Amino acid sequence: MTKLKDISRKKSAELFEKAKNFFPGGVNSPVRAFKSVYGTPLFIERGDKARIWDADGNEFIDYCCSWGPLILGHNNDEVREAVAGQLSKGLSFGAPTRLENELAELILNRNKFIEKIRFVSSGTEAVMSAIRLARGYTRRDKIVKFEGCYHGHSDSLLVKAGSGLVTFGETSSAGVPQAFAQETIVVSLNDREAIQEVFTAFPEQIAAVIIEGVPANNGLLIQDHEYIHFLREITKKHGALLIFDEVITGFRLGFEGAARHYNVQPDIITYGKIIGGGMPVGAYGASKELMSHISPDGNVYQAGTLSGNPVAMAAGIAALNILSRAGFYEKQEEKTRSFVEALRAYIRAKGYEVQIFTIGSIFWFAFTSQLHIKRADEIDPQSMEKYKVMHRALLNQGIYFGPSGYEVGFISDAHSESDLEVTLQAIKVALDVVFN
């Protein structure tokens, strides 16, 4: 059996013990606690291009990319210079700035799926606002979401499926009133019968159906074009809105995200992550008519002191100008495809029971023989033990993946051919550790 020496995590472990005195579980976001993998979390000191360094001086090629937004890699020169330029002018004004106009124009001129946009401070806030807009516009209360899709931690969406084909959601967190969950109906992905039954059971009560552009928070559950078009047709037929949560896929699959990939016109689209160049930001957009219902034009209230923060806007302008360059996304997709195909060839040669699913510059390892996984209940929880072993073996070779087997990996513009070749060899070794 292949054995790898564990890297030192002494300083990270010391920082983690200290952090437990300050934060619940020692972290400011649960998945950072490394509870699904071996060892204590790594405390990161710095990042540059495709690499990060932790408090112990360990160097890693990073495929988490701050959970997706760093499509340009760490410490991009143009983004950093834009941020530095704004820092000398001020951090926050709580008032309009020219930069908001510039970023909005940059987005809207290149995205035919939205006509107006509203900046907020996070993906969760964007989705929360989109849900409120859908309810205010339709004058209906109920929302349909899918098991395995994550839309942030707002009360209406922090729910899981109950038992049965179509059920009201059950709270998946303490502190969420059951009455809130009763307004959220949770169904399985890729199940037309369930959606049809929802609209039959709750006529003229459904405000919106919300789905991740490509579900990528609980594995990579790529849906067929036909199913997405079915969702568009049935929502339109019943007077409900279709919301695409593109916090991950927006500006990652392409400038127009999953809407363009599926060639579907959602009613509302939410964004986050990439549009701030790595800074905290989110947005939601829709038609001019729909957005006219947002305050101060309409009666759907939404506000934020840090919305359109000038530092985040400056970073976003720099980042999206790079993404707008000819061939950017084609290069990303080709780089990812070549990387994945090389891994698949090795897996086939070895006969290992593992699949790699990919779209754009996103990829996901699933320890299964299934050729297609489109629903959350098709993921074997026991397979996460294999990911746990792989994750440790990769860390020990200087490769950083997200600390959960349900998380996807991202390839950035900063990943060089050399980085990918080093990673390819490390994954081969890690898979040998898992299966031998």
C-alpha positions in Angstrom: 0.0 0.0 0.0 1.3 3.5 -0.9 2.0 5.6 2.1 2.6 9.4 2.1 4.2 11.3 5.0 1.8 13.8 6.5 2.6 17.5 6.1 3.2 19.5 9.3 0.1 21.4 10.5 1.5 22.4 13.8 1.0 26.2 13.4 -2.4 25.7 11.8 -3.4 23.5 14.7 -2.3 26.1 17.2 -4.2 28.8 15.4 -7.3 26.5 15.3 -7.2 25.9 19.0 -7.0 29.6 19.6 -9.8 30.3 17.2 -12.1 28.0 19.1 -12.1 30.6 21.9 -13.4 33.2 19.5 -15.7 31.5 17.0 -18.3 28.6 17.1 -16.3 25.5 16.1 -13.3 27.8 15.6 -14.4 28.9 12.2 -16.6 31.6 10.5 -18.1 29.2 8.0 -18.9 25.5 8.9 -17.2 23.7 6.0 -13.9 25.3 6.9 -13.7 23.1 10.0 -12.4 20.1 8.0 -14.9 17.8 9.8 -15.4 15.8 6.6 -11.7 15.1 6.0 -8.6 14.3 8.1 -6.7 16.8 10.4 -7.2 20.3 11.4 -8.1 23.1 8.9 -5.2 24.9 7.2 -4.8 28.5 8.0 -3.9 30.3 4.8 -1.3 33.1 4.9 -1.2 34.1 1.2 -2.0 33.2 -2.3 -0.5 34.0 -5.7 -1.7 32.8 -9.1 -2.7 29.1 -8.7 -0.9 28.6 -5.4 -1.6 29.2 -1.7 0.7 28.9 1.4 -0.4 28.0 4.9 0.8 29.1 8.3 3.3 26.2 8.4 4.9 27.3 5.1 3.3 24.4 3.1 2.7 25.3 -0.5 -0.3 24.0 -2.4 -1.8 24.2 -5.9 -5.3 25.4 -5.2 -8.4 24.0 -6.8 -10.9 25.4 -4.3 -10.2 29.0 -5.6 -12.1 30.5 -2.6 -15.1 28.3 -3.5 -15.1 29.4 -7.1 -14.8 33.1 -7.6 -11.1 33.2 -8.2 -11.4 32.3 -11.9 -8.3 34.5 -12.5 -6.4 32.8 -9.6 -5.0 34.5 -6.5 -3.6 38.1 -6.5 -4.2 38.9 -10.1 -2.2 41.9 -11.1 -5.0 43.9 -12.8 -7.5 43.2 -10.0 -5.0 44.0 -7.3 -4.0 47.3 -8.9 -7.7 48.3 -9.4 -8.3 47.6 -5.7 -5.2 49.6 -4.6 -6.3 52.5 -6.8 -9.7 52.7 -5.1 -8.3 52.2 -1.5 -6.5 55.6 -1.8 -9.9 57.2 -2.5 -12.0 55.6 0.2 -13.5 52.3 1.3 -17.2 52.9 1.5 -19.5 55.9 1.0 -23.1 54.5 1.3 -23.8 56.7 -1.7 -23.8 56.1 -5.5 -20.5 56.0 -7.4 -19.5 56.0 -11.0 -18.0 52.5 -10.5 -21.5 51.0 -10.0 -22.5 52.3 -13.4 -19.4 51.0 -15.0 -19.7 47.5 -13.7 -23.5 47.3 -14.4 -22.9 48.5 -18.0 -20.1 46.0 -18.5 -22.4 43.2 -17.3 -25.6 44.3 -19.1 -24.0 45.0 -22.4 -22.8 41.4 -22.6 -25.6 39.5 -21.0 -28.9 39.3 -23.0 -30.7 37.5 -20.2 -31.1 40.5 -17.9 -32.0 44.1 -18.5 -31.5 45.7 -15.1 -29.4 44.6 -12.1 -29.1 45.3 -8.4 -25.9 44.9 -6.5 -25.8 43.4 -3.0 -23.1 42.0 -0.7 -23.4 38.2 -1.0 -24.9 35.4 -2.9 -27.2 34.6 0.0 -28.5 38.2 -0.1 -29.0 38.1 -3.8 -31.1 34.9 -3.6 -33.1 36.2 -0.6 -33.9 39.4 -2.6 -34.9 37.4 -5.7 -37.3 35.3 -3.7 -38.8 38.4 -2.2 -39.2 39.9 -5.6 -40.9 36.8 -6.9 -43.3 36.8 -4.1 -44.0 40.5 -4.4 -44.5 40.3 -8.1 -46.7 37.2 -8.2 -48.5 37.9 -4.9 -48.0 34.3 -4.1 -46.1 32.8 -1.2 -44.8 29.3 -2.0 -41.4 28.5 -3.4 -40.2 25.3 -5.0 -36.6 24.2 -4.6 -34.7 21.0 -5.3 -33.0 18.6 -2.9 -29.3 19.0 -3.3 -29.4 22.6 -4.4 -28.0 25.2 -2.0 -29.1 28.8 -2.2 -27.6 30.4 0.9 -28.7 30.4 4.5 -31.8 32.5 4.4 -34.8 31.0 6.3 -37.0 30.3 3.3 -34.3 28.1 1.7 -32.6 26.5 4.5 -34.8 23.5 4.3 -34.6 19.8 3.2 -37.0 17.4 1.7 -39.6 15.6 3.8 -40.8 12.1 3.0 -42.8 11.5 -0.2 -42.8 12.6 -3.8 -43.9 16.2 -3.0 -43.5 17.6 0.5 -43.2 20.8 2.3 -39.7 21.4 3.4 -38.5 20.5 6.9 -36.1 22.9 8.6 -32.5 21.8 8.2 -31.3 24.3 10.8 -32.4 25.2 14.3 -33.8 28.7 14.4 -35.8 28.4 11.2 -39.5 28.6 12.1 -41.5 25.6 10.8 -44.0 28.2 9.4 -41.3 29.5 7.1 -40.4 26.0 5.9 -44.1 25.4 5.2 -43.9 27.9 2.4 -41.1 26.0 0.7 -41.8 22.8 -1.2 -38.8 20.5 -1.9 -38.7 18.0 -4.7 -36.0 15.8 -6.3 -34.1 17.0 -9.3 -34.7 15.4 -12.7 -38.3 14.4 -11.8 -41.0 15.8 -14.0 -43.8 14.0 -12.2 -42.9 15.8 -8.9 -43.0 19.2 -10.5 -46.3 18.5 -12.3 -47.8 17.3 -9.0 -46.7 20.5 -7.2 -48.6 22.7 -9.6 -51.6 20.4 -9.4 -51.6 20.3 -5.6 -51.0 24.0 -5.1 -52.8 25.9 -8.0 -52.0 29.6 -8.2 -49.9 29.4 -5.0 -46.4 28.9 -6.4 -44.4 32.2 -6.7 -41.3 30.6 -8.2 -39.2 27.6 -8.9 -35.6 28.1 -8.0 -32.7 26.0 -9.3 -28.9 26.4 -9.4 -27.8 27.1 -12.9 -26.0 23.8 -12.7 -26.3 22.3 -9.3 -22.8 22.4 -7.9 -23.1 22.7 -4.2 -23.8 19.0 -3.5 -21.8 17.3 -6.2 -22.0 18.4 -9.8 -25.5 17.4 -10.8 -25.6 18.3 -14.5 -29.2 18.4 -15.8 -30.3 17.6 -19.3 -31.3 20.5 -21.5 -34.8 19.0 -21.9 -35.5 19.1 -18.2 -34.4 22.7 -17.8 -36.7 23.7 -20.8 -39.5 21.7 -19.1 -39.1 23.8 -16.0 -39.3 27.0 -18.1 -42.4 25.8 -19.8 -44.3 24.6 -16.8 -43.6 27.7 -14.7 -44.7 30.0 -17.5 -47.9 27.9 -18.0 -48.8 28.3 -14.3 -47.8 31.9 -13.9 -44.8 31.2 -11.6 -41.3 32.6 -12.1 -38.2 30.6 -12.8 -35.1 31.7 -10.8 -31.6 30.6 -11.8 -29.2 30.8 -8.9 -25.9 31.4 -10.8 -23.8 32.3 -7.8 -21.4 29.6 -8.9 -22.1 29.2 -12.6 -22.5 32.9 -13.5 -19.4 34.1 -15.3 -17.8 30.7 -14.7 -19.4 28.7 -17.5 -19.3 31.8 -19.7 -20.2 35.5 -19.5 -23.9 34.6 -19.7 -23.6 31.5 -17.5 -26.0 28.6 -17.4 -28.8 30.6 -19.0 -26.7 30.7 -22.2 -25.5 27.1 -21.8 -29.1 25.9 -21.7 -30.4 28.7 -23.9 -33.2 29.4 -21.4 -34.6 32.8 -20.3 -35.1 32.7 -16.5 -37.3 35.4 -15.0 -34.7 36.3 -12.4 -30.9 35.4 -12.2 -28.8 35.7 -9.1 -25.0 36.2 -9.2 -22.1 36.4 -6.7 -18.6 35.2 -6.4 -16.8 36.2 -9.6 -18.4 39.6 -10.3 -16.5 41.1 -7.4 -13.1 39.8 -8.5 -12.9 37.9 -5.2 -14.4 40.7 -3.1 -17.7 40.2 -1.2 -20.4 40.9 -3.7 -23.6 39.6 -5.2 -26.3 40.7 -7.6 -29.7 39.8 -9.0 -31.1 40.8 -12.4 -34.2 40.5 -14.5 -36.3 42.3 -17.1 -36.9 46.0 -16.7 -40.5 45.3 -16.0 -39.8 42.9 -13.1 -37.0 45.1 -11.7 -39.4 48.0 -11.6 -41.1 46.4 -8.6 -37.9 46.9 -6.5 -37.8 49.9 -4.2 -37.6 52.8 -4.7 -39.4 52.3 -8.0 -41.8 49.6 -6.6 -43.0 48.2 -3.4 -40.6 45.3 -2.9 -38.1 46.6 -0.4 -34.4 45.7 -0.5 -31.5 47.8 0.7 -27.9 47.6 1.8 -25.3 50.1 3.1 -22.5 48.2 1.5 -24.3 47.4 -1.8 -22.2 48.6 -4.7 -19.2 49.0 -2.4 -16.6 50.9 -4.4 -13.7 48.6 -3.7 -15.7 45.5 -4.8 -16.9 47.4 -7.9 -13.4 48.3 -8.9 -12.2 44.7 -8.5 -15.2 43.5 -10.4 -14.6 45.9 -13.3 -11.0 44.7 -13.6 -12.0 41.0 -13.4 -14.8 41.1 -15.9 -12.8 43.1 -18.4 -10.4 40.2 -18.5 -13.2 37.6 -18.8 -14.6 39.6 -21.7 -11.5 39.0 -23.8 -11.9 36.8 -26.9 -11.3 33.2 -26.3 -11.1 33.4 -22.5 -13.8 30.8 -21.8 -12.8 28.5 -24.6 -9.3 28.3 -23.2 -10.6 27.5 -19.8 -12.9 24.8 -21.0 -10.2 23.2 -23.2 -7.7 23.2 -20.3 -10.2 21.5 -18.0 -11.3 19.0 -20.6 -7.7 17.9 -21.3 -7.0 17.6 -17.6 -10.1 15.5 -17.0 -9.6 13.3 -20.0 -6.0 12.5 -18.9 -7.4 11.5 -15.5 -10.2 9.4 -17.0 -7.7 7.5 -19.1 -5.7 6.6 -16.0 -8.9 5.6 -14.1 -10.0 3.3 -17.0 -6.5 1.7 -17.3 -6.6 0.9 -13.5 -10.2 -0.1 -13.4 -10.9 2.2 -10.5 -14.5 2.8 -9.5 -14.6 6.6 -9.8 -16.1 9.1 -12.2 -15.2 12.6 -13.0 -18.0 14.9 -14.0 -17.2 18.3 -15.6 -18.7 21.3 -17.2 -16.9 24.5 -18.2 -14.0 24.8 -15.8 -15.7 22.9 -13.0 -15.1 19.3 -12.1 -16.1 16.8 -9.5 -14.9 13.3 -8.3 -17.6 10.7 -7.6 -16.5 7.4 -6.2 -19.1 5.3 -8.1 -19.6 3.2 -11.2 -22.6 5.3 -12.2 -22.1 7.1 -15.5 -24.7 9.8 -14.7 -25.6 11.4 -11.4 -28.4 14.0 -11.6 -30.0 13.8 -8.2 -28.7 14.2 -4.6 -30.1 10.8 -3.6 -27.9 9.1 -6.3 -24.8 10.1 -4.3 -23.6 7.3 -2.0 -22.7 8.8 1.4 -20.3 5.9 2.0 -18.2 7.0 -0.9 -17.2 10.1 1.0 -14.8 7.9 3.0 -12.8 7.4 -0.2 -12.7 11.1 -0.9 -11.5 11.6 2.7 -8.5 9.4 2.0 -7.8 11.1 -1.4 -8.0 14.6 0.1 -5.3 13.7 2.7 -3.1 12.1 0.1 -3.4 15.2 -2.1 -2.6 17.6 0.7 0.5 15.6 1.5 1.6 16.2 -2.1 0.8 19.9 -2.2 -2.6 19.8 -3.8 -5.5 21.6 -2.2 -9.1 20.6 -2.9 -12.3 21.6 -1.0 -12.5 19.7 2.4 -15.6 17.7 1.5 -16.4 15.1 -1.2 -19.6 17.0 -2.1 -17.6 20.0 -3.1 -16.5 20.6 -6.7 -13.1 21.7 -8.0 -12.3 24.8 -10.1 -9.6 25.4 -12.6 -8.5 29.0 -13.0 -6.8 31.0 -15.7 -3.7 31.0 -13.5 -3.3 27.2 -13.5 -0.4 26.6 -15.9 0.2 23.4 -17.9 3.0 22.6 -15.4 0.5 23.0 -12.5 -1.9 20.7 -14.1 0.7 18.1 -14.9 2.0 18.1 -11.3 -1.7 17.8 -10.1 -2.4 15.0 -12.6 0.5 12.9 -11.2 -0.5 13.6 -7.6 -4.1 12.5 -8.2 -2.8 9.3 -9.8 -0.8 8.6 -6.6 -3.8 9.6 -4.4 -6.1 7.2 -6.3 -3.6 4.5 -5.9 -3.7 5.2 -2.1 -7.5 5.0 -2.1 -7.8 1.7 -4.0 -4.7 -0.2 -2.8 
